[in-house]
Amino acid sequence: MNRDSPSESGSSWPWASSIFLILCITACSSSIAPPKGSGVDYQQAKIMFKQGDFDRALSLTDAMAADKGNTPVTLSARVLRATIYSGRIDAYRELADTYKKGSSFATKSRTVTSYNRHRSNALQYGGEAALSLGEVVMQLTSKPEFPKEFTLDAPWPDVAGPKVIDAFARIQRGAWVPEAAQESAGVDAQRRGIADTLAELLGGDRSTTRAALGAGPIKLSGLDFALFLDRKMVDGLELFGPKYLANPGRLKSLCDVTIRLGPRIEAMLKEKPDKTKEAEFKKAQQQIKDAGKYT
């Protein structure tokens, strides 16, 4: 058969044309680099935060939060991370308390074993959140002057977690709750903790906070944010105290980190006196001192 017959050459030409077109498209596509940079990553982190993928939001902001410069996006990343870690501290401490009570009332060995395991996990995760919040404090206090202003640039999460977690009441009574329901309750606790932390940051309730965040980024004074960090670090210290993890070494390290906020807060209060905030600061200082007794 003639290899150059019209029938064979005609069938191969469209194939060759297709390959050429694919190569052109690939070459053009590869020449256009996807957008990169901390600003792009932060926008993606906000999307993940809104969707409730908090681990991904943390991953996306890790490098920018560690940046030595206090750029606007770096500070916003630290605020977002502090919000997540603070919400987790509250959530896991509540979970630990709930499971401890439940295991003390439970009569079946399966229930006791399960609840003790979940309590142990909650304490581990809560401790990790406290140490991570301490890292944010270290980043913010690495320079002599504390930032005068921060921006809470975050959306309200699509799922904020219920105000009342039904499974908690059953667990606290020592009644058996299936593993899947326990896992779901843990997720709800974390979502609720982070939503409540957002409300605490803005000094309002859920509805007003949701509306405020919907209107765009919100400015926070350096003093207010420092006092917020001081409060949440005190909560983290408690997790390493005798009631929970009973880890004097970690407690000492975290106390040392928390103390770094003191001179910054004092300087800002001296510049702008406020008796209510001074009282709040003194209370936190005493709590830190009391925690230090167990180190």
N, C-alpha and C positions, 0 to 999 in steps of 0.2 A: 504494500500500500504506500502511496505517495505521502510522505510526512507533511508536505506543504499543501495538501489538498485544502480547498476552501472550507470544507466542513470542520476540519480539525483546527485550523488557524482561527476560524471565526469563534469557536467555543473557548479558546484559550485567552483571547483578547479581553473580554469582560473580567475574567479572573485576574489578569495582570493589572487591569485598571483599578480593580477593587483593592488589591494589595498596595498599589501606589497611593490611593486615596487614604487608606488606613495609616500608612507611614507618614503622610503629610499631616494628618490630624494629630497623630502622636507627637510629631516634632513640634507642632504649634502649641499643643497642650503643655508639653514639658518646658517650653520657653516662658510660660506664664507661671511664675511662682505663686503659691497660695499665700494669702496675707499672714504675716507673722508678727510677733511682738507682744509685750506684756498687755497692751491695751486690748488686743484681740483675745488673748487668753482670759483676761478678766471678764470680758463680755460673755465668753463661753462659760466661765465659772458661774456667772449670774444665772445663766440658763439652767445649768446643772442644779444650782441652789433652788431655783424656782420649782424644778421637777422633783426635788427631794433627794437627789443623788449627791449627798453631802461629801462622801469620800472623793468623788470626782472633782467637786468644787475645791476641796483641799489640795488635791494633786495639781490642779491647774494653777493654783495661787502659791504653791510652795516656793518656787524660784523667785518670783517677784517680791514675796514677803521677806525673803532672806536678803534682798538687795540692800546694800549699805546706805544708799541714798534715800532720803525721805521724800520721794516723789509722790505726787497725788495718787497714782495707781498703786504704789507700794503701800501707802498708808491705808487706802481703801481695802486692799487685800488683807492687811492685818486686822482691820475692823471685822471683815467678813469671817476670817478664821477665828477671831476671838468670840464671835457670836456663836459659831458652830461648837467650839470647844466648851464654852460656858453652858450652852444648852445641854450638851452631853454630860457634863458634870452633874447638873441637876437631875437629868433623866436617870443616869446610872446609880446615883445615890438613892433615888426613890425606888428604883428596882431592887437594889440591895436591901433596903428596909422592908419592902414588900415581901421578898422571898424569905428573909430572916423570920418575919412574923409567921408566914405561911408554914415554914418547916417546923416551927415550934408547936403549931396546932395540928399539923398533919399526923395521922395515925397509921397510914400505910407506908411501908418502906420505899416503895416506888416513888411516891410523892415526895417524901423527905429527901431522897437521893436527887431527884430532879430539881427540886427547889434549892437545895444546897449548891448544886452545880451551877444553876443560873445565877445565884447570888455571887458565887466566886467569879463568874464571867463578868458580871456587872461591875464588881469591884476592880477587876483588871482593866476593863475598858474605861471606867471612870478615872482610875489612876493615870492611865495613858492620856486622857483628855486634860487632866490637871497639869501634867508635865508639859504637854503641848501648849497649853495656855501660858505656862511659865516661859516657854520659848518665845512667844509673842511679846511678853513683858521684857525679856532680855533684848529683843530686837529694838523695842521702842525706847529702852533706857541705855542703849549703847552709846548715845551722845549725851553731853551734859544738859542740853536744853530739851525739854519734852515738847512735842509739837503743840502749838496753840489751838489747832483746829483739826478735826477729822471729818470725813464724809462717810455716812452710812449709805453706800450705793448698792442696794440689794432689793430684789423684788420680794413680795410676800409669797411664801411657798404655796404651791397649788394644793397641797395637803398639809394642813397645819397640825393635825392630830387632834383627837377629841379632848374636850375639857375633862371628861370623866372616862377613864378606861375601865370598862366593865369587868374585864378579867381580873383586875387587881383585887376587887372585893372578894372574889372566890378564892384567889390565891391566899389572901390574908386569913381567910377562915380555915385554911388547910385543906380545902376541897381540891380534888384533882382537876387540873386544866390541861387539855391535850397539848403536846409539844408545839404543834403548829399554831395554836391559839396563843401560847406563851411567846413564841417568836413574833407574832403579829402585835402583841401587846408591847413588846420591847421596841418595835419600830414606831408604834404610836407614841410611846413615852419619849423617844428621841425627837420626833417631829413636834410634839407638844412643848418639849423643853426649849427647842430652838425658837418656836413661835413666841413663847412666853419671854424668852431673852430679848427678842426684837422689841416686844412691848416694854420691857424693863428699860431698855436703852433709850426709848423715847418717852418714858414716863407716862404711858397711857395704857389703854386696854387693847384687846385684839382688833376691834372694829376701827378705832381711831388710828391705830398703827398701820393697819392694812390700807386705809384711805391715804394716810400720809406717804407711805412708800409708793403707792400708786401714782402719786403726783410727781415723783422723781427723787433724786438723791437728797439726803438731809444732812445739814451741818451739825456737828457735835463739838462742843467746846472741849479743849484739851483737859480741863479740870474735870468736867463731868465724865469723860471717858476714862480718865485715870482713876477716879473714884469707883467707877463701874468695875474696872479691872481689879482694884483692891478688894472689892466685895467678893468677886468671883474667885479670886485667888484664895481668899479665906475659906470659901467653900471647898476648894481643892485641897487645902491643907487638912481639912477635917477628914478627908478620905484616907490620908496616910496616918491619922491619929489612932489612938487605942480602940476607938469604937469600930473602926473598919479594918484597914489593912495592917495597922500597927507596925509601920516601917519607919523607925526613928531616923535612919540614914536619909531616905528620900524626903522625909518631913523636914529635916534640917536643910537640905538643898533647896527645897521649895520655899522655906521660910527666908532663906538668904536672897532668893530671887524676888520675893514679894517685898522685902524691905527696900529694894531698889526704887520702888515707887514713892516711898516716903518723902525724900528730899524734893522730888519733883512736885508732889502735891503741896507740900509746905510752901514752896516758892510761889506757886500759883495762888494759893490762899492768901499769902502775904501781899501779893500784887492786887488781888481782888477778894477782900474779906467777905466771908459768908458764914454766919454762926451755925446755920443748919448743916452746911457741908463740913465745917470744922468739927462739929459733933460727930458726924458720920465717920470722918477720918480718924478721930480719936478712938471711936469704938472699934474700928478695924485694927488700929495699932495695938489695942489691948488684946484683941482676939489673936493677933499674930504672936504677941508676947506669951499668951497663955498656951498656944500651940507649941511654942518653942520649949516649953517645960518638959515635953515628952521626947525631946531629941537627946 
